[in-house]
Amino acid sequence: MSLSIRNQLPGTVLAVTSGEVMSTVVVRLDGGRELTAAITVDAVNDLGLTAGSPVRALVKSTEVALATGPVDGLSIRNRLPGTVVDVATGGAMAGVRVAVAGGELTAAITKDAAADLGLSAGTEVTALIKSTEVALAAAD
């Protein structure tokens, strides 16, 4: 199956914590960082996710925020440090490619935000992703 989701990071499930309807799944990405996905209990069961399961973490580029400074005082737990590889600016939006340990992420942010942050190749950033915006796919 081909997907339009550009951000697809391979990893391995470390832990699954299930509640009544939702579960949190902690994934160790191939680059060594951890990412948490909040998905339904049904999805965990349908995918057969347990510790050790290989997965791909999927994140739409519009759900990736970028920070150039400290990120204290946020509820967002998924924080991946990286370096800007490229910034492609259009009329209203910018696509920012960020190299992170084990792969690359693309963030779709406003052109104004990219300018305000002074983003260019080589800028150190932290990619911020809410756990509810991370989907998981069973790896082949």
Steps between C-alpha positions, in 0.01 A plus 500: 500500500634843408423789734508876464648528851860604441628441851545127548753406768586134565529373854420231755227499764646528850178505702122508467281646775129452440202675652129459434505638145848638432851364534839662508768325302864590559716441193878504485581651163786352299705810586469420874245766600165411654164606362159449662183435300152522651282260300185302569505171685330348193791618281753345739310171485444512121872564440602242762733749667712377788849580624742413220254555214657681201295805398509818296401823673299715259457876546347748257736789429229746609515346850871568554583825683853636523680684780841667488527552875420326828169313509427504872146512635330308217281193519645376170725207587625411153801726453750401235814714468627550149658724241322677216605354165289718271227763506268525199286813524179559307244778503357418843673185626848359540612138487789447739705180475668406828765231548435308822675196641401209279321694228347820380181689581315761299310778675241708315491837676402850393748702298485767771587250774801376300617859456439592867703196611778584253494148359761403244722201430706428810258651755467282810135431585279277709210331321192486724225244439196433718457131577142513369638599157723192466351205311664158495525244225621145543834469321537243226 
